[in-house]
Amino acid sequence: MELHLSMNNSLQLSVFEIVGSQFCVASCDGQRIYERITMALKERRNVTLSFYNITSLTAVFLNTAIGQLYGEFSEEQIRALLKVQDMQSDDLALLKRVVETAKQYFKDQQR
């Protein structure tokens, strides 16, 4: 089961179960994650994205899954509602770079 609802209207998403693999490298897999996160954020639900069992992660995947959220939601909304867990430290560093790049891109795009 890939979606786990709790009583407080929060959603637990397992990247491994949604992608069906320990390898998160393709943008099409990232898009599936993005769509689930987007649905929940539009409903103002808290989302916890678990990277448990993920052994390989690319910037392409993270750009699609998380980076493009910054084109649709404010940084404040994303920070308040989206949490990431079970991520390796080098993958966290990659996620941070992806998020910074996305924030710059969508900020410049609005000009």
Helices and strands as residue ranges (DSSP letters): E 3-5, E 10-14, H 15-19, E 23-24, H 27-42, E 46-50, E 56-57, H 59-65, G 67-71, H 75-81, E 82-85, H 89-109
